[in-house]
Amino acid sequence: MFMEYRTLGRTGLRVSVMGLGAGGPSRLGQRDNVNTESESANILRQALDSGVNFIDTAQAYGTEGIVGQAIAGRDRSSVIISTKKSVGSNPITRDELRTGLENSLRQLGTDYIDVYHLHGVAPENYAYCRSELVPVMQDMQQQGKIRFIGVTEAWNSDLSHEMLKQALQDDVWDVMMIGFNVLNQTARDTVLVPAMQQNIGTLIMFAVRLALSRSDRLSEEVQKLIEQGQIDPAEIDIDDPLGFALSEGGAISVPDAAYRFCREEPGTHVILSGTGNPAHLQDNLASFERPPLPESVMQRMKHIFRNVDSVTGQ
């Protein structure tokens, strides 16, 4: 199986373009108790055996222990682990951040984390995080417990990336997790371009969520966007909004087209993909093996949704 690898910005880490997300709607099948912990760990092992070397989790997901099971016995240097500590609406203290890191290290069964993020930072809490929490992360980095420092946005409530716009003004972030997909491409100019200029590593979340995995939800979302004046109805088939990507672009499915769209966006490094199902994992891996969509299809996808800034596809 072929897997493309990219350099994660200034970190220098060589990362698989497909990253396995242990959060999202599935949480490796743990959210709805679809899988046992052993079954979820096996999905991670299958991904690693297929060339994925980047796993993203978080204390809030409750899956760090499963990631720890999956990587146990493997060459630690062959796996890049990303995890996070939620900041919260009433921001955590320095001590809570330190305790969170120690808990994550214990759950993961490792003595260092490759990328450690402040998780879901709201715009109004950014200044606090920068002044109070970043120095703690830098101290833990000097101790060798963190290799690189990251920050993730709360995209569902921060649709215009206001927090990351602030973060881009400070030269402290090695990696950023960014909401970006076919439906909402606002991060292109506001985050991805300046991140490229600053050589910041990027992790893409929301590449495929409900609206891009269920045809009924996609049609509902498109109808709302037409009503809001964010999509021109003359430019889209509401009953099959992205059908042209399949008929003209060779995509196997809408999720396949959506992953390949994000993969080819300049400035993206890791496209996160979550699943709790081994067959679904294989489908996702196959998407990352396929060639780029035709340029005409890519441009049409960009054009149709060029004015959309009100949805995440969640």
N, C-alpha and C positions, 0 to 999 in steps of 0.2 A: 504494500500500500504506500502510495506517495503522499508525503506531507511537506508542505512548504514551511520554511523557517525564515523569520525576520529578526532583525536586531531591535530590541526594545529600547529605542532611543538612547539616551545617555547612559543607561545602565550597562549597555554592552551585552546583555543577556541574549542568547539566541533562543527564540521562542517559537513554538508552533503557531501558525496563523489561526488554527482552531484551538481555543482554550476550552476546557471542560469546566462549566459553571456548576457549583454545588449549591446554588441558591435558586432564585427565580421561582416560577410557579410550581416546579416539581421538587426541588431540593433532593435530587437523586432518588425520587420516589418516596421520600420520607414525609412530605407534607400531608399526604392523604393515606399514609401507612400502606402504600402499595407494595413496598419492598421491605424485607428485613434489612438490618444493617449489613449483614454479610452480602446480600444481593446487591445493595447499593455499592459496597466496596468492590464487588466484582465488575460492575460497570466501569468504575474508575480504572481498574486494572486492565480491562479490555481497551479502554481509550489509550492508556499508557503503552500498551503492547502494539497499538496501531500507529504510534508516532506522536501522539499528543504529549507534550512535556510541560504544559502549563495548566495548573489547577487553581481555580479561584473559589475560596470559601469565605466564611465570616463567622465570628462568634455568634452573631444573631441568627444564623441559619441553623445552628445545631448540628452541623455536618463536619466539623473539624475532626471529631473523633473517627468518623468514617474515612476521611482522607488519611488520617494517621494509620488506620488499618491497611488501607490500600497501598501505601508507600512503604510499609514496614518490610524490611529485608531487601529493599532496592537500594541501588547506589543513590544516595541522597543528592549528589551533584547532578544527577540526570533528570531530576524533577524540580520544576520551578513552582514554588508555593506562594500564593497570594492570599492573604487573609486581612481581616478588618476589625476595627473596634468602632461600634456605633457611638456617635457623639451625643445624639439625643437632642430634644428641644430645649431641655435645661442642661446645658453642656456638662459633660463629665469633668471630673477633676483630674489633676496630674496623677494622683495616686490611683484613681480608677483606671487610667490609661495604662499605668505600669502593671497593675494587677491583671488587666485584660490581656496584656501581652504574655505574661507568665502563664495564664490559663490556656492561651492559644498554643504556646509552646508545648505545654503538657498534653493537651488534647491531640496535637499533631504528632507527638512523639519525636520531636526534633529540637535541636539546640539553636536553630536560627530560622528566620523567616525571610524569604527572598524579597518580597514586597509587602510592606505593612501599611495599611491605609487608615486614615480617618474616614469613617463610613457615613455616607448620607448627610454631608454637611450642608446645612441651610445657609442661604446668603447672609442672613442676619447674625449667624454664629461664626462666620469665617474669621473675622478679626480676632475673636477670642482664641480660636483654634491656632491661628498663626502666632499669636503672642504667648499663649500659655501652654499649648500642647506640642507644637513643633519642636521646641527646645527639648522636651522629654524624649521625643522620637529620635532626635539627633544624639542625645545621650545614650539611648539604647542602641543606636547604630554604632557608636564608638565602642560599646561593649561587645559588639559582634552578634547581638541578638536580632538585629534587623540589617539587611543588606541595603535596601532602598526604600524610600519614603513615598507614599502615594496618598491620593485623596479621591473620594468618589462623591458624585453629586446625587441629590435627591430629585431625580428628573421628573417624577410624577407631580411634584409641587414646584419645580424650578424649570419650567419648560423652555425658558430662554437662556439657560446656563449662566445665570447671574453670579453664582458662586464661583464657577470656574473662570469667569472673566476676571474676578478679583484674584484668584489663585495664580493666574497667568502673569500678574504684576509682580509676583514674588519668586525669586529664583531659588526655591527650596524643594520643589516637587520633582521627583524623578519620574513618576508615573501618575497618570490621571485616568479614571474610569468615566466614560462619557456615554450618554444616551444618544444613539443615532440609529436611524433605519430609513427604509424607503419612504415611509409616510411622513417623517419629520426629519429633515436634513439640515436643520438650523445650525447644528454644531460645525458644519463644514467651514464656514467663514469665521465664526466667533471663537471656535476652540481648536479645530484640527489644524488650520493654517498657522496660527501662532504657536501651537504646540510643535509643529514641524520646525518652525523657525528657531525654537528654543531647544530642539532635540529632546523633547519630553516623550516618554513612552506612553502609548495609548492602548487602553482596553475598551472595547466596544460592547456595551450592554444594550439590551432591547432590540437586537438585530431581528429577532423573531419573537413576538409575543402573541397573544390571542388573535389580534386582528390580522396577523400575517400567517396564522396557522389554521384559521377556521373561515371558510368562505362566507358564511352568513355574517360573521362579525366584520369582515372586511367590507362587505357591501353596506352594512349599517354605518360603519365609520365613514365611508365615502359619501353616503347620502347626507350625513351631518355636515361634512366638509363642504359639500355643494351648497347646502342651505346657508352655511356661514359665509359663502362667497370665497372660500379658500381654494376651491377646485372649479375649473371651468367644465360644466357638464358636456360640452361639445368635444372635449378632449379625452373622454373616458367612457368605457362601457360599465355602467353601474352594476350590471349583473355579473360581470367577470372583469373586474378592474385591472388585474394584472395578467389577464389571459394572453396578451401579446408577448409577454416574456416567455411563455411556454411555446406558443405557435411560431413565433419569429426568432426566439432566442435559444431554443433548445433546452430551456429549463425543464426539470422533471416535475416540479411542483412550485407553488408560490413560496414556501419556506426555502426551497433550493435557490430560487431566484433572489430571495431576500438576503440569504447568506452570501451569495456570490456578489451581489451589489455592494454590500459592506466591505467584503474582502478587497475589492478593487478600488475603493475610495482612497485617494492619496492621504497619507498620514495615519492610516490605521495599521496597527501592529497585530493585536490579538482580537479575534472576534469570538466572544463568549457564546457557548452553546450548552444548554442544559437538557438533561433527560433523566428519566427513571426507567427507561426501557431499552434493553440490549438491541432490539431491531431498529428502534429510533436512533440509537447511537450510530449504527451502521449507515443509516440514511444520511445523517448529518456528516459523518466522515466522508461519504461519497460526494456530498456537495462541495467539500473543500478540495476534492481531487479533480473536479471538472474544470474545464478551461473558462476563461472570462466570457461573460455574456457579450454578444455583439455590441459594438460601440453605439449603433443606432438604437438598440434597446436600452442601453444605459442612459443615453441622452433623453430618451422619451420618459423614462422613469424619473429622471431629474426634473424634466420640464413639467410634467403633470402635477407634481407635488411641490413645486418651487415656492409657493406662497404659504404652505402649511406650517403653522407654528403652535397649534392648539391641542395636539394629541401626542401620545407616546406609543400608541398601539397596544397598550396594556389591556 
